[in-house]
């Protein structure tokens, strides 16, 4: 290998890259004593130490091309004064780490992504927000448990093995918690004595030995996490996952957390790289004061999903422009808290709930969820009033003190049949709120079969059975799992449940019915009093095409989160149609949910306490069978 001493300053792109038959190295340093350490990839032997000179510097960026390098056989570190520094823009770390084990700086020698990958006919699915059901998961926790039944547990490959299951439950889009390289454990104790060992400072480890299981910290943003790969070739395994998802018309969205110390100018190149190199479909951007307006206007990211707490779409697009492919998505906890409060029976929530169930921003998507990686799981949300984070080693001080949860009468595990029955019903109610709302639903892994974290609402350091899905629960809680699958299929079948724009509560087709209407004890008369906890919602299918091409199906959602029975009126349907019960959280799936007496009283239904009933319109041959409610 030889050094290129010609004054050819190429500090950008900053990531180290091939330059002819050599490599162009770039390193940011405020020290005049810095350079490159080259190692043999197989033996780890130091091959050469190359110092940067003043000729190599532009601003704080040192750049030098080293010629005649076989990128397949070397690794490298930078040095600054007497410290070794890993490359924060490395694409590969060939020294495969054991997850959770203390690491040495020498374990972080960077390599090069030299393996050619055959993408074949791969293409981006570009699923509209209206067609999505999203599923957030932790790569390791999703399949690490022995019950997962996959060959490569806790890996990208393990997720790939679960794609048939994910399709079965209706998922279209995966959201991965941080899956780029990050330091979940500390550096070895002897190396912590040297300051500034990494470009991000020393990875702290508490006296309790807690890991950073989630990964919400500054990372090596250009490299897939090696410990999440079963094979040595982490980039290849990650690409295989993306390709396999795309073959099934499914998407992958990655979380990227950027703390304040990350240079905001670096974010766009990072996202560009993952789109070009890994065919990633989108990014959930996390961190304060990110340049989201600039990223939203980035030409290369124009059809890549970008999720953030909020987007000022009027500023991004102007008042009159409508994006060709709405790729932005609001992702915040507003829906989360208000729907949870309604679910547990809080007063003065009905107006907000009805708004949230129909709201779709005009120029972006909206991701709504009742559970996520932080906070209670779905099963814990109906089983605990208080957080139980004692095992985190912080005396239960960590995590959110307010969860908008209700334990249904007993804290934690219960043997009382009345409590267990109510919890099942409340989980079904939650699933109905999630999948019968008209923006984009997201569920956290395992909630579809009542996964529990034993009341821990902040398991950031739990790499164990607390956070690993126990897949035996899918059989144990099959009633919940089947209910989720039924709801997901019902949502797909009825296009009016997932329109591409917010319904207007107007009869703009002049068909005799508005697209969306609200009802109370009497048809067309919603009761919006402060203490009211029940309402009827009618959706007119004439405003949306179903998968069968028909557009005349009506849906009626009867919600009652009060602890007493309430009657709700069903509006009169067009001639030749009647209401038929589809399913109920009180009595399960099927059409027989009301008594014979109520079947004869077409205009009104009694909705049991804390339950949701759904009705669909059906055609009848007997013209005498009509709804009698008044419009």
TORLUM-750628 format. One line per 8 residues: number of its first residue (from 1); their letters; for each residue x, y, z of C-alpha. Coordinates in Angstrom, 1 decimal, always signed. Layout:
<nodes>
NUM) A) X Y Z; ... .
</nodes>
This chain:
<nodes>
1) XXXXXXXX) +0.0 +0.0 +0.0; +1.1 +3.5 -0.7; +0.1 +7.0 +0.3; -1.1 +9.6 -2.1; +0.7 +12.8 -1.2; -0.8 +14.8 -4.1; -2.9 +17.7 -2.9; -6.2 +16.3 -3.9 .
9) XXXXXXXX) -8.5 +17.3 -1.1; -11.7 +15.4 -1.2; -13.2 +15.7 +2.3; -16.7 +14.9 +1.0; -18.3 +12.5 +1.1; -17.1 +12.2 +4.7; -17.6 +8.4 +4.9; -14.5 +6.5 +3.9 .
17) XXXXXXXX) -14.8 +5.2 +0.4; -13.0 +3.5 -2.5; -10.9 +5.9 -4.6; -9.4 +4.0 -7.6; -7.5 +1.1 -6.2; -7.2 +2.7 -2.8; -9.3 +4.2 -0.1; -10.0 +7.9 +0.7 .
25) XXXXXXXX) -10.0 +8.3 +4.5; -11.7 +11.3 +6.2; -11.4 +12.1 +9.9; -12.6 +15.1 +11.9; -10.1 +16.3 +14.6; -9.0 +19.4 +16.4; -5.6 +17.9 +17.1; -2.6 +18.2 +14.8 .
33) XXXXXXXX) -1.5 +14.7 +15.9; -3.9 +12.3 +14.3; -3.9 +9.6 +11.6; -4.9 +6.1 +10.5; -4.0 +2.7 +11.9; -4.3 -0.1 +9.3; -4.7 -3.7 +10.5; -4.8 -7.2 +8.9 .
41) XXXXXXXX) -8.5 -8.2 +9.0; -7.8 -11.9 +9.7; -5.0 -11.7 +12.3; -5.5 -8.2 +13.7; -1.8 -7.4 +13.2; -1.0 -3.7 +12.8; +0.2 -3.1 +9.2; +0.9 +0.6 +9.1 .
49) XXXXXXXX) +0.5 +3.8 +11.0; -0.2 +6.8 +8.7; -0.1 +10.3 +10.0; -2.2 +13.1 +8.6; -0.3 +16.2 +7.7; -1.2 +19.9 +7.4; -1.6 +19.4 +3.6; -4.4 +16.9 +4.4 .
57) XXXXXXXX) -6.5 +19.4 +6.4; -9.4 +21.5 +5.4; -11.0 +23.2 +8.4; -11.1 +20.4 +11.0; -11.4 +17.7 +8.3; -8.3 +15.6 +7.5; -8.5 +13.7 +4.3; -6.0 +11.3 +2.6 .
65) XXXXXXXX) -6.1 +8.7 -0.1; -4.1 +5.5 +0.6; -3.5 +3.6 -2.6; -3.1 -0.1 -3.3; -5.3 -1.3 -0.5; -7.2 -4.5 -0.7; -10.4 -3.5 +1.1; -11.4 -7.1 +1.8 .
73) XXXXXXXX) -8.3 -7.8 +3.9; -7.8 -4.7 +6.1; -9.5 -3.0 +8.9; -8.7 +0.4 +10.5; -9.0 +2.8 +13.4; -8.1 +6.4 +13.7; -5.8 +7.8 +16.3; -5.7 +11.2 +18.0 .
81) XXXXXXXX) -2.8 +12.0 +20.3; -2.5 +8.7 +22.3; -6.0 +7.6 +21.9; -7.5 +5.1 +19.4; -10.8 +6.3 +17.9; -13.3 +4.1 +15.9; -14.7 +5.6 +12.7; -18.2 +6.9 +13.5 .
89) XXXXXXXX) -19.1 +6.6 +9.8; -18.0 +3.0 +9.5; -20.2 +0.8 +7.3; -19.0 -2.5 +8.8; -17.4 -3.8 +12.1; -16.0 -7.2 +11.1; -15.2 -8.2 +14.6; -18.5 -9.7 +15.5 .
97) XXXXXXXX) -19.5 -8.7 +19.0; -21.4 -10.9 +21.5; -24.4 -9.0 +22.5; -24.2 -7.5 +26.0; -20.5 -8.3 +26.5; -17.9 -5.6 +27.3; -16.0 -4.6 +24.3; -12.5 -3.3 +23.5 .
105) XXXXXXXX) -11.6 -0.4 +21.2; -9.8 -3.0 +19.1; -13.2 -4.8 +18.7; -14.4 -1.6 +16.9; -12.0 -1.7 +14.0; -13.9 -0.7 +10.9; -14.0 -2.6 +7.7; -15.5 -2.2 +4.2 .
113) XXXXXXXX) -18.8 -3.4 +2.8; -17.3 -5.3 -0.1; -19.8 -8.2 -0.6; -21.9 -7.8 -3.7; -25.6 -8.3 -3.0; -28.1 -9.3 -5.7; -31.2 -7.3 -5.2; -32.9 -9.0 -8.2 .
121) XXXXXXXX) -36.1 -7.3 -9.1; -36.5 -5.6 -5.7; -38.7 -2.5 -5.6; -40.1 -0.3 -2.9; -43.7 -1.2 -2.0; -44.6 +2.5 -1.2; -47.7 +1.5 +0.7; -50.1 +4.5 +1.3 .
129) XXXXXXXX) -50.8 +5.4 +4.9; -54.4 +4.4 +4.3; -53.4 +0.8 +3.6; -50.9 +0.3 +6.4; -51.0 -1.6 +9.6; -47.7 -1.0 +11.4; -45.9 -3.2 +13.9; -43.1 -1.9 +16.1 .
137) XXXXXXXX) -40.5 -4.4 +17.4; -37.2 -4.9 +19.0; -34.9 -7.0 +16.8; -33.5 -9.1 +19.6; -36.6 -9.3 +21.8; -38.9 -10.3 +19.0; -37.4 -13.8 +18.5; -34.8 -14.3 +21.3 .
145) XXXXXXXX) -37.0 -16.5 +23.4; -36.6 -20.2 +22.8; -40.4 -20.4 +22.1; -40.0 -18.3 +19.0; -39.2 -21.5 +17.0; -36.8 -19.7 +14.6; -33.4 -21.0 +13.8; -31.5 -17.7 +14.4 .
153) XXXXXXXX) -33.0 -16.3 +17.5; -32.8 -12.5 +18.2; -31.5 -11.6 +14.7; -32.5 -10.0 +11.4; -32.8 -13.5 +10.1; -35.2 -14.4 +12.9; -37.5 -11.6 +11.8; -37.3 -12.9 +8.2 .
161) XXXXXXXX) -38.5 -16.3 +9.5; -41.5 -14.7 +11.1; -42.7 -12.9 +7.9; -45.5 -15.4 +7.3; -46.8 -14.8 +10.8; -46.7 -11.1 +10.4; -48.6 -11.3 +7.1; -51.2 -13.6 +8.8 .
169) XXXXXXXX) -51.9 -10.9 +11.4; -52.3 -8.2 +8.8; -49.0 -6.3 +9.2; -47.8 -4.3 +6.2; -45.0 -2.2 +7.7; -42.4 -3.1 +10.3; -40.8 -0.4 +12.5; -37.5 -1.5 +14.1 .
177) XXXXXXXX) -36.2 +0.0 +17.3; -32.5 +1.1 +16.8; -30.9 -1.5 +14.6; -27.8 +0.4 +13.6; -24.6 -0.2 +15.6; -24.6 +1.1 +19.1; -22.8 +0.3 +22.4; -25.2 -1.5 +24.6 .
185) XXXXXXXX) -22.5 -2.4 +27.1; -19.5 -0.7 +28.5; -15.9 -0.7 +27.2; -13.6 -3.0 +29.2; -12.8 -1.6 +32.6; -9.1 -1.1 +31.8; -9.9 +1.0 +28.8; -12.3 +3.3 +30.7 .
193) XXXXXXXX) -9.3 +4.9 +32.3; -8.4 +6.6 +29.1; -10.7 +9.6 +28.2; -12.5 +10.1 +25.0; -12.0 +6.5 +23.8; -14.9 +6.8 +21.3; -16.0 +9.8 +19.3; -19.1 +9.8 +21.7 .
201) XXXXXXXX) -17.2 +9.5 +25.0; -17.1 +6.5 +27.3; -20.1 +4.3 +27.4; -21.1 +4.4 +31.0; -22.1 +1.3 +32.9; -23.9 +1.7 +36.3; -22.8 -0.3 +39.3; -25.9 -2.5 +38.8 .
209) XXXXXXXX) -24.5 -3.5 +35.4; -27.5 -2.3 +33.4; -27.4 -2.6 +29.6; -28.8 -0.1 +27.1; -31.1 -2.7 +25.6; -33.2 -0.2 +23.6; -30.3 +1.7 +22.1; -31.6 +5.2 +22.3 .
217) XXXXXXXX) -28.2 +6.9 +22.3; -25.7 +8.1 +19.8; -24.6 +5.3 +17.5; -22.6 +4.3 +14.5; -25.3 +5.3 +12.1; -24.0 +3.8 +8.9; -23.7 +0.2 +10.0; -26.3 -2.5 +10.8 .
225) XXXXXXXX) -25.9 -3.8 +14.4; -23.5 -6.8 +14.1; -24.9 -8.5 +17.2; -28.3 -8.5 +15.6; -27.0 -10.7 +12.7; -26.6 -14.5 +12.9; -24.0 -14.4 +10.1; -20.7 -12.5 +10.0 .
233) XXXXXXXX) -22.0 -10.4 +7.2; -24.5 -8.1 +9.0; -25.1 -5.9 +6.0; -25.9 -8.9 +3.8; -28.3 -10.3 +6.4; -30.1 -7.0 +6.8; -30.4 -6.7 +3.0; -31.9 -10.2 +2.9 .
241) XXXXXXXX) -34.5 -9.1 +5.4; -35.5 -6.0 +3.4; -35.6 -8.0 +0.2; -37.8 -10.7 +1.7; -40.2 -8.1 +3.1; -40.4 -6.4 -0.3; -41.2 -9.7 -2.0; -44.2 -9.9 +0.2 .
249) XXXXXXXX) -45.2 -6.3 -0.4; -44.2 -5.3 +3.1; -42.1 -2.3 +4.3; -39.3 -1.7 +6.8; -39.1 +1.6 +8.7; -36.1 +2.2 +11.0; -35.9 +4.3 +14.1; -33.0 +6.7 +14.2 .
257) XXXXXXXX) -32.3 +8.6 +17.5; -30.2 +11.7 +17.1; -29.2 +13.3 +20.5; -28.3 +17.0 +20.6; -24.6 +16.4 +20.1; -25.1 +14.8 +16.7; -24.2 +17.2 +13.8; -27.6 +18.0 +12.1 .
265) XXXXXXXX) -25.8 +18.3 +8.8; -24.9 +14.6 +9.0; -28.5 +13.3 +9.2; -29.5 +13.6 +5.5; -26.4 +11.7 +4.3; -27.2 +9.0 +6.8; -30.7 +8.6 +5.6; -29.6 +8.7 +1.9 .
273) XXXXXXXX) -27.1 +5.9 +2.6; -29.7 +3.6 +4.1; -32.1 +4.2 +1.2; -29.5 +3.6 -1.5; -27.5 +0.8 +0.2; -30.3 -1.0 +2.0; -33.5 -0.1 +0.3; -35.1 +1.0 +3.6 .
281) XXXXXXXX) -38.6 +2.3 +3.1; -38.7 +4.9 +5.8; -37.4 +6.4 +9.0; -38.9 +7.3 +12.4; -36.8 +10.3 +13.4; -36.3 +10.7 +17.1; -34.6 +13.6 +18.9; -35.2 +17.3 +19.6 .
289) XXXXXXXX) -34.8 +20.1 +17.0; -34.1 +17.9 +14.0; -34.1 +19.6 +10.6; -37.3 +17.9 +9.6; -38.4 +20.7 +7.2; -35.2 +20.2 +5.2; -35.5 +16.4 +5.3; -39.1 +16.6 +4.2 .
297) XXXXXXXX) -38.1 +18.7 +1.2; -35.2 +16.4 +0.3; -35.6 +15.3 -3.3; -34.0 +11.9 -2.7; -36.3 +11.2 +0.2; -39.5 +12.4 -1.6; -41.1 +8.9 -1.5; -39.4 +7.6 +1.6 .
305) XXXXXXXX) -41.6 +7.6 +4.8; -40.5 +10.1 +7.4; -42.1 +10.0 +10.8; -41.7 +12.7 +13.5; -43.6 +14.3 +16.4; -45.0 +17.0 +14.1; -44.5 +18.5 +10.6; -45.5 +22.0 +9.6 .
313) XXXXXXXX) -46.9 +20.9 +6.2; -48.1 +24.4 +5.4; -44.5 +25.6 +5.6; -43.1 +22.6 +3.8; -45.5 +22.5 +0.9; -47.3 +25.8 +0.9; -51.0 +26.2 +1.3; -52.0 +25.1 -2.2 .
321) XXXXXXXX) -49.5 +22.3 -3.0; -50.5 +18.7 -2.4; -47.6 +16.1 -2.3; -47.8 +13.5 -5.1; -46.9 +10.8 -2.6; -47.6 +11.9 +1.0; -44.6 +10.4 +2.8; -44.6 +12.4 +6.0 .
329) XXXXXXXX) -46.3 +10.9 +9.1; -47.0 +12.5 +12.5; -46.0 +10.2 +15.3; -46.8 +11.4 +18.9; -48.6 +10.3 +22.1; -51.7 +12.5 +21.8; -54.0 +9.7 +20.5; -52.3 +7.3 +23.0 .
337) XXXXXXXX) -53.3 +9.1 +26.2; -56.8 +10.3 +25.2; -57.9 +6.9 +23.9; -56.6 +5.2 +27.0; -58.5 +7.6 +29.2; -61.7 +6.9 +27.3; -61.1 +3.2 +27.5; -60.8 +3.2 +31.3 .
345) XXXXXXXX) -64.0 +5.3 +31.6; -62.7 +8.9 +32.3; -65.3 +11.6 +31.7; -65.2 +14.5 +29.2; -63.4 +12.4 +26.6; -66.0 +11.6 +24.0; -65.5 +14.7 +21.8; -61.7 +14.1 +21.6 .
353) XXXXXXXX) -62.2 +10.4 +20.9; -64.6 +11.0 +18.0; -62.2 +13.5 +16.6; -59.2 +11.2 +16.9; -61.0 +8.3 +15.3; -61.6 +10.3 +12.1; -58.6 +12.7 +12.0; -56.2 +12.4 +9.1 .
361) XXXXXXXX) -53.9 +15.4 +8.4; -54.4 +16.9 +5.0; -50.9 +16.5 +3.7; -49.4 +13.7 +5.8; -50.2 +10.5 +7.5; -50.8 +10.1 +11.2; -49.6 +7.0 +13.1; -51.8 +6.2 +16.1 .
369) XXXXXXXX) -51.2 +3.6 +18.8; -52.3 +2.5 +22.3; -49.0 +0.8 +23.1; -45.4 +1.2 +22.2; -41.9 +0.2 +23.4; -42.3 +2.5 +26.4; -45.3 +2.4 +28.8; -47.4 -0.6 +29.6 .
377) XXXXXXXX) -48.1 -3.3 +27.1; -51.7 -4.0 +26.1; -52.1 -6.8 +28.7; -50.4 -4.7 +31.4; -52.6 -1.6 +30.6; -55.6 -3.6 +31.8; -53.8 -5.3 +34.7; -51.8 -2.6 +36.5 .
385) XXXXXXXX) -52.6 +0.9 +37.9; -49.0 +1.5 +38.9; -45.6 +0.9 +37.3; -43.5 -2.0 +38.7; -40.0 -1.2 +37.5; -38.1 -2.5 +40.6; -36.0 -4.9 +38.5; -34.5 -1.9 +36.6 .
393) XXXXXXXX) -32.4 -1.1 +39.7; -33.6 +2.5 +40.2; -35.9 +1.9 +43.1; -38.9 +2.2 +40.8; -38.1 +5.9 +40.1; -37.7 +5.5 +36.4; -40.5 +5.4 +33.8; -43.6 +7.4 +33.5 .
401) XXXXXXXX) -45.7 +7.6 +36.7; -48.9 +8.2 +34.7; -50.0 +5.5 +32.3; -53.8 +6.2 +31.9; -54.3 +2.5 +32.8; -56.8 +0.6 +34.9; -56.3 -2.8 +36.5; -59.9 -3.9 +36.3 .
409) XXXXXXXX) -60.2 -4.3 +40.0; -57.0 -6.1 +41.1; -53.4 -5.2 +40.7; -51.3 -7.7 +38.6; -52.1 -11.3 +38.1; -55.6 -12.3 +39.2; -57.4 -15.6 +39.6; -60.8 -14.0 +39.8 .
417) XXXXXXXX) -62.9 -14.9 +36.8; -64.7 -11.6 +36.7; -61.5 -9.7 +36.6; -60.0 -11.9 +33.9; -63.1 -11.7 +31.8; -63.2 -7.9 +32.0; -59.5 -7.7 +31.1; -60.1 -9.7 +27.9 .
425) XXXXXXXX) -63.0 -7.5 +27.0; -61.0 -4.3 +27.6; -58.2 -5.6 +25.4; -60.7 -6.3 +22.7; -62.1 -2.8 +23.2; -58.6 -1.4 +22.8; -58.1 -3.3 +19.6; -61.4 -2.0 +18.2 .
433) XXXXXXXX) -60.4 +1.6 +19.0; -57.1 +1.0 +17.3; -58.3 -0.7 +14.1; -61.7 +1.1 +13.7; -60.0 +4.5 +13.7; -59.2 +5.9 +10.3; -55.6 +7.0 +10.4; -52.7 +4.5 +10.4 .
441) XXXXXXXX) -52.7 +2.0 +13.3; -49.6 +0.7 +15.0; -49.2 -2.1 +17.5; -46.2 -3.1 +19.6; -44.9 -6.6 +19.3; -46.8 -9.3 +21.2; -49.8 -7.1 +22.1; -51.8 -9.1 +19.5 .
449) XXXXXXXX) -51.5 -12.1 +21.9; -51.5 -10.3 +25.3; -47.8 -10.2 +26.0; -47.0 -9.0 +29.5; -43.9 -7.3 +31.0; -45.2 -7.8 +34.5; -46.0 -4.1 +35.0; -42.6 -2.8 +33.9 .
457) XXXXXXXX) -43.3 +0.3 +31.8; -39.6 +1.2 +31.1; -37.6 -2.0 +30.4; -34.8 -0.2 +28.7; -32.2 -2.4 +30.5; -34.0 -5.7 +30.5; -32.4 -8.2 +28.1; -34.4 -11.2 +29.4 .
465) XXXXXXXX) -37.8 -12.7 +29.7; -39.3 -9.4 +30.6; -38.8 -8.0 +27.1; -38.4 -11.2 +25.0; -41.7 -12.4 +23.5; -42.9 -15.7 +24.9; -44.5 -17.2 +21.8; -46.3 -19.7 +23.9 .
473) XXXXXXXX) -48.7 -16.9 +24.9; -50.0 -16.9 +21.3; -51.6 -20.3 +22.1; -52.4 -19.4 +25.7; -54.2 -16.2 +24.6; -55.6 -17.5 +21.3; -58.9 -15.7 +21.8; -57.1 -12.3 +21.8 .
481) XXXXXXXX) -55.0 -13.3 +18.8; -57.9 -14.5 +16.7; -59.9 -11.3 +17.6; -57.0 -9.2 +16.3; -56.8 -11.1 +13.1; -60.5 -10.8 +12.6; -60.4 -7.0 +13.1; -57.4 -6.6 +10.8 .
489) XXXXXXXX) -59.3 -8.5 +8.1; -62.4 -6.5 +8.7; -60.5 -3.3 +8.4; -58.9 -4.4 +5.1; -62.3 -5.5 +3.7; -64.1 -2.2 +4.5; -62.4 +0.6 +2.6; -64.5 +3.3 +4.5 .
497) XXXXXXXX) -62.5 +2.4 +7.6; -59.2 +3.5 +6.0; -59.9 +6.4 +3.6; -57.0 +8.3 +2.1; -58.4 +11.6 +3.5; -60.4 +12.7 +6.5; -64.1 +12.2 +6.3; -66.1 +15.4 +6.2 .
505) XXXXXXXX) -69.4 +14.6 +8.0; -71.2 +15.8 +4.9; -73.4 +14.4 +2.2; -71.2 +15.7 -0.6; -72.3 +12.9 -3.0; -76.0 +13.9 -2.6; -76.7 +10.2 -1.8; -78.9 +10.9 +1.2 .
513) XXXXXXXX) -76.2 +10.1 +3.8; -73.1 +11.9 +5.0; -69.8 +10.0 +4.9; -69.7 +9.9 +8.7; -72.4 +10.7 +11.2; -72.8 +10.4 +15.0; -75.9 +9.1 +16.9; -77.2 +8.8 +20.4 .
521) XXXXXXXX) -80.3 +7.3 +22.0; -82.1 +8.7 +19.0; -80.7 +8.6 +15.4; -78.9 +11.7 +14.2; -78.9 +13.1 +17.7; -75.5 +12.6 +19.3; -75.2 +13.2 +23.0; -72.1 +15.1 +23.7 .
529) XXXXXXXX) -72.6 +16.0 +27.3; -69.4 +16.2 +29.5; -70.2 +13.0 +31.4; -71.3 +10.9 +28.4; -69.2 +7.9 +27.5; -71.1 +6.4 +24.6; -71.9 +7.1 +21.0; -72.9 +5.5 +17.7 .
537) XXXXXXXX) -70.8 +6.1 +14.6; -72.2 +5.4 +11.1; -69.9 +5.2 +8.1; -71.4 +5.2 +4.7; -69.6 +2.9 +2.2; -70.8 +4.9 -0.8; -67.8 +7.2 -0.1; -65.3 +4.4 -0.5 .
545) XXXXXXXX) -64.8 +1.4 -2.7; -64.4 -2.0 -1.1; -62.1 -4.8 -2.3; -65.1 -6.3 -4.1; -65.9 -3.1 -5.9; -69.1 -2.4 -4.1; -69.8 +0.9 -2.5; -73.0 +0.5 -0.6 .
553) XXXXXXXX) -72.0 -1.1 +2.7; -72.8 +0.8 +5.8; -71.0 +0.3 +9.1; -72.3 +1.2 +12.6; -69.9 +1.3 +15.6; -71.7 +1.4 +18.9; -69.3 +2.3 +21.7; -70.1 +2.4 +25.4 .
561) XXXXXXXX) -67.2 +2.8 +27.9; -69.6 +3.6 +30.8; -70.2 +1.0 +33.5; -73.9 +0.9 +32.8; -76.1 -0.2 +29.9; -77.0 +2.4 +27.3; -79.3 +2.3 +24.3; -78.1 +3.6 +20.9 .
569) XXXXXXXX) -80.2 +4.2 +17.8; -79.5 +2.7 +14.4; -80.4 +5.0 +11.6; -82.7 +3.9 +8.8; -80.9 +2.2 +5.9; -81.8 +2.5 +2.2; -84.7 +0.5 +0.9; -83.9 -3.2 +0.7 .
577) XXXXXXXX) -81.2 -3.2 +3.4; -81.1 -4.0 +7.1; -78.6 -4.0 +10.0; -76.8 -7.2 +10.9; -74.5 -7.6 +13.9; -70.9 -8.3 +12.8; -69.1 -8.7 +16.2; -69.1 -7.5 +19.7 .
585) XXXXXXXX) -66.5 -7.2 +22.4; -69.1 -8.5 +24.9; -70.1 -11.7 +23.0; -67.3 -12.2 +20.5; -67.4 -12.7 +16.8; -70.5 -13.6 +14.8; -73.9 -12.2 +14.0; -76.0 -13.3 +17.0 .
593) XXXXXXXX) -75.2 -10.6 +19.5; -78.7 -9.3 +20.4; -81.8 -10.8 +21.8; -84.8 -11.7 +19.6; -86.7 -8.8 +21.2; -84.0 -6.4 +20.1; -83.8 -7.9 +16.6; -87.4 -7.0 +16.2 .
601) XXXXXXXX) -86.8 -3.4 +17.4; -84.6 -2.4 +14.4; -84.2 +1.2 +15.4; -82.4 +0.7 +18.8; -79.8 -1.5 +20.5; -78.8 -1.9 +24.1; -75.0 -1.7 +24.4; -73.6 -3.5 +27.5 .
609) XXXXXXXX) -71.2 -1.7 +29.9; -67.6 -1.2 +28.6; -68.2 -2.8 +25.2; -68.2 -2.1 +21.5; -70.6 -3.6 +19.0; -70.2 -3.3 +15.2; -73.1 -3.7 +12.7; -73.0 -4.0 +8.9 .
617) XXXXXXXX) -75.7 -3.4 +6.3; -77.0 -6.4 +4.4; -79.4 -6.7 +1.5; -82.8 -8.5 +2.1; -85.3 -9.8 -0.3; -88.3 -9.2 +1.9; -89.1 -5.5 +1.3; -91.1 -5.4 +4.6 .
625) XXXXXXX) -87.9 -5.8 +6.6; -86.6 -2.2 +7.0; -85.0 -0.1 +9.6; -87.5 +2.2 +11.3; -85.2 +4.8 +12.7; -86.0 +8.3 +11.7; -83.5 +10.5 +9.8 .
</nodes>
